[in-house]
Amino acid sequence: MRAALFDLDRTLVRKETATLYVRWQREVGQATTRDLARVMFWVAQYTLGILDAPAGAGRAVATLRGKPEQEMIDECESWFRSHVLPHVADEGRGAVERHKTAGDLVAIVTGATPYVARPLARMLGIDHVVASELEVVDGRFTGRPVEPLCYGEGKVVRAERLAREHAFALDEAVFYTDSLTDLPLLLRVGDRVVVNPDPRLRRIARRRAWRIEAW
């Protein structure tokens, strides 16, 4: 069996979901303009490859301490319909369908949380989500992430777990992504499709003759 792995932000979805989420929070009175500016600054650092992801994630997850998990699930369902769905890439939908028709295992592999990714996975008929998990005890967030984050080398670790669980070879899989931060997994799989790449990843992709697509 072959697998097709898809990043989420700027790949299946044309925008950064973190920014879309804070915009939604601002509209419903849960965030301020300052919160939005801070997230946009983090996104810019991420794009440039200079973000300290573990530190940033630690600060963000700490703010969820005590929040019921079900509340997050419900919020993300509402937010997805209003703020994410309009930005789902038609080309991404087509690629997912082609892989499903071919009988490939299809998974979203993202640094975002499962609460962000699952509504999209359900809409696209994707059975598997590999994401950055948050610790939950007695139905509430503890304010701590579950290591490793699905980021950089951690994304490779989590993708390897998926490969073991479902008996496919990661070095024969195809991975679609936009970001230089995903270089460890790009180098681990057998086929790469660079989608809407950041400038540094575009240079690497051209040098290595990887396929580049604009969604």
N, C-alpha and C positions, 0 to 999 in steps of 0.2 A: 504494500500500500504506500502511496505517495502522499505527502502532506503539503498544504499551502498555508503559510502563516502570513497574517496581515497585521501591520501596525494600525493604530487607530487615528491619532491626531495627524492632520495634514496628509493622510493617506486615504483611508476609507472615508474620513470626514475632512473637509477642506480646511477647517479652522482648528485652532487649539481649544479643546474642550474645557480646559481650566478657565480660560478667558470667558467662554460662553457661560460657564457655570456662575462665575462671579457677577457677570452682567445680569443673569437671572436673579441671583440673590439680591442685587441692588434694586431690581424692579419690585421685588416682594418685600423689601425693607430689611433684609438680613445682612446686607453689606453696604459699605460706603464707597464714595468715589475714590477715597484713599486706598481701600482694599483692592479695587479694580486696578488702580495704578501699580500697586505692589505686585499683583499677579502678572500684569503685562511686563513689568520689569523682569520678573522671574522667567517669563516666556522668552524675552529677548536674550537673557543669559543662556537659556537652554539652546536657543537657535545658534548662538555663537559658540556653544560647547564649553562654556565657562561656569555653568551652574554647579554648585555643590549640592547635588540631588539629595543625598542622605540628610544633610542638614536642613534643606528646604522642606523635605517631606516630613521630617521630625517636627518642625515648627507647625506645619499645616495640620498634621494628624493630631497634635496635642490639643488643638482648639476643639476637637470633636469629643474630648473626654466626657463621658456621661451621656452622650447623645444616643437615643435608641436607634439600633440598626434599622428597624422597620421604617422609622421616620426618614432616614437617608434613602432607603429603597423607594419610598413613595415620592419623595422630592425629585429623585433622579428620573422617575418615570414621567412626571409632569414636565420637568425641564427638558428631557429628551424630545418630547413631542413638540414643544414650542420653540426651542432654541437650537437643537442639534439636527433634527430631521431635515430642515431646509438645506443643510450643508453637506448631506451625504452625497458622495461623488457617484454620478451615474456610471462612470467607468469602473469604479470599485465594485458596484453592484454587478456589473457585467462580468468582471474577473471572478468574483465569488461564484456566480452561476456557472461559469465555464468549468471551474474546478469541481464544483459539486456534480455537474453532469458527467465529468470524467471519472467520478468515483473517488476523488481525493478526499482525505480528511482535511477539513478547513477549520482554522482556529484564528481568533483574534489574539495577538500577543502584544500587550501594551503596558506602558508604565503607569497608565491610569488605573483606577480602582475597578473592581468588578461592577460596582454600582453604576459607573459610567458606561462600561462596555456591554453589559448584559442586555439593555434595551436594544442596542444596535444589533447585537448578535441574534436576538430573537427575531427582529424585523427582517434580517438577511437570511435567516435559516441556518445560522452557524451554531454548531453544537458545542464548541469548545472555546472557553475564554481563559487565557493565561494573563494574570494581571497582578498589580501590587496590592497585596491583601492587608487589611486592617484587623488588629486583634479585637475580638468581641468576647465579652464575658457576661453571662446572664442577660444577653440581648442588648448590651450597651457597649459602645466603644470604650476601650481603656485609654485611648490617646497614644497608643504605640503601634507602629507598623509591624508586620510579620516579615522577618528577614528570610531571604534577601529581597530587596525591592526588585521589581521587574524592570531593571534599568541596567544598561551596560552589561557587565559580566553576569549580573543577576538574571538578566533576561535569558542568557544562555542556559543557566542552571535550571530555570523554570521550563524552558523549552525542552531541555533534555528529559526532565521528568515526564512531560507530556509524551515524548517519543517512547519512553520506556513503558508507560501505561497503555499506550495504544499500538505498540509494536510497529512503528515506522522508523526509518533511518533518517536522522536529522541531516546527515550529509547528502541525502538525496532530495531533501525538501526545497521548496521555493519560498522566499521571504520577500514581502513587499514593504518598503519603508521609505521615509523621507529624511531620516536624521543620521548625522554622523555618530550620535551616541549609540546607535544600533550597529556600529561597525563590528563589535565582537560576534554578534549573531550572523551578520552578513558574511563574515569570514568562515563561519561554522557550517552554513548550509551549502547545498550543491548548486543552487541557482538563485540569482538575485534580480529583483526588479526595483529600481530606484525611482520612487514616485515623488514628484514635486520637491526635488532634493534641495537641502540647504547648500550654500556655495562650496563648502569644503567637501561635502559628500559628492557633489557633482563633479568636482575635479578628480576625486578618487575613482568614481564610476567611469569617467571618460578614459582615465589612464588604464584601467583594468578591463575596459570594453564591456562593462555591465550594461544591461538594458536600462534606458532612462525613459520614463513616461510622464506626461503631464495630465493629471486628472482634475 
